Amino acid sequence: MKRFLILCPLCLMVALCFVSLGLAKDWSPEQQEVVDRVEWCHDRWLDAYKKGNVDVYFDACTEKGSLVWFTSNGMPSTQDRARRATQNVWSRMKNLYWEDFYPFEVRIHGDTAFVYSVSTWVAELSGGETDRVERRELWVYHKEGGTWRLIEGMVAPVN
């Protein structure tokens, strides 16, 4: 029985490692460039939050006129609407970070890339609570002048 109790967790860990390896993606160099850009832009969002200036993110990562649809909202948000709403949301936080980003598909068609992913964001709220949000995402990037910039997106909560 003691041997079983020792081997059972070990077998589970080995099985999880093989499952993780099976889920790992081998991205082409261009796909990896897009994945790296999405992660870089996640970091720019955090920089913008820390500086209290949404322009830090929008100027670095998005094309003018881009839309993002948070499906909890009735319609996609223009940059102007998102800029206004973001300040209100940020005012209720004392810390923000992204915990995980898992791209499970990256499709590139010429100068346009579609990134299907799941990410987890954590917000420490002013009242002491922690809000952990896992969300499904579709990001559409356009490459211009050698740089991938966000042009469209859709974000839905996992639960």
N, C-alpha and C positions, 0 to 999 in steps of 0.2 A: 504494500500500500504506500509506504514512504517513497519507494522508487517511482511509483506512478505519479505521486504528487510533485515530484521533482521533474520528471520527464514531460508531463502534460504541458506546463507552461513553456518549456523549451521547444516542444513540437509546435506549439502555437506560434511562438516567435519565428521559427524557421519558415512556417507556412506563410506568415504575414510578409516576410522578406521576399519570398518568391512571388507573392501576389503583387507587392510593390514594384518589383522588377518588371513584372508583366505589364503593369500599367504605365511604366516609364516610357516616354516618347523619345524617339530619335528624330530631332528636328533637322531640317536642312539649314544651311547657314542663313538663308534669307528668313525662314520661319523663326529661327532663334533670335535674329535681329529684331523681329516684331515682338516676340515674347519679352525680350530685354527692354524694349521701348515701353511696353505696357507696365512692367515693374518699375521702370524709371519714372513714368508718369504717376504711378501710385505714390512714389516717394515725393514727387513734386506737390501732390495733393497735401501730404503731411507737412511739407515746407510751407505751403500756403496757409495751412491751419495755424502752424506755430507763429507765423508772421502776421496772422489775421488779415491776409490780403489774397483774395481769390485770384487776382491777376497773375500771381506767381505761377499757378497751375495753368490757367487758360492761355496765357501768353506763350508758355513753353510747350504745351501739349496738344492744343486744339486748333483747328482751322476756324476762322471767323464764320459764324452762321451754323456751326455744328448743333445737332440736337441730341439729347439723351432722354430716353423714356424710362423713368422709374415707374414700374407698372403699378405701384401703389397710388400714383398720381393719375388723374384723369386723362392727361395728354402729355406728349413729349415736351421737354423744357428747352426753350431757347437759351443761349448763353446769358442773355440779359436777365431772364427769369431765374436761372440757376444762380447767378451771381448774387441776386437779391436774397433768395431763399437760403443760400449757404450761410450767410452771416448770422441769420436767425438760428439756424441749427447749431452752428459753432458756439454761439453764446451760451448754450446749455451744457457745454463740455469743459472738462478740465484737462483731458488728455485724449488722444486719438492715435491709433496705429493700425496697420494691416498685419494680420497674423499669418495669413496664408494666401497664396495665389496659385491655382492649379489650372493651367490651360490644357484642355483635353483635345482641342482641334484648332489648327491654324491653317486657313486656306488663303492662298495668294493667287490673285488673278491680275496679272500685269502690275499696275501700280496701286492696287487695292487689296487690302488684307482683312480677313474676317477672323476674329479671335473669339472662340467659344470657351468660356472659362467659369470657374467657381472661385470666389474669393471670400475671405473672412475678415471683417473689420471689427475692431473693438473700440468702443468709446467709453471712457470713464466720465460719468456725468457729474455735474456740480453737486447734486444731492448725495453723492457717495455710491450710487448704483453703478454697475457695469453693464453695458449693453453690447452683446456679441451678436453680430449679424452676418449670417452666411448668405451669399446671394449668387444667383446664376447671372452670367453676363454675356452679352454679345457686343463686341467692340468692332467698329469698322474704321480702319486706318487707311489713309491715302499717302503715298510717297511722292513728295515733291521736293526737288532740290536736294535729294539724298536723305531727307528726313521723313520718317513716318509721323503723321499727325492725325489725331482723332477727328473723324468727320461725323460719325453717328454712333449711337450706342443704345442698348436696352438692358435694364437691370431689374431683376425680379428676386424677391426673397425666396429662399429655398423652402421655408415652411410658411 
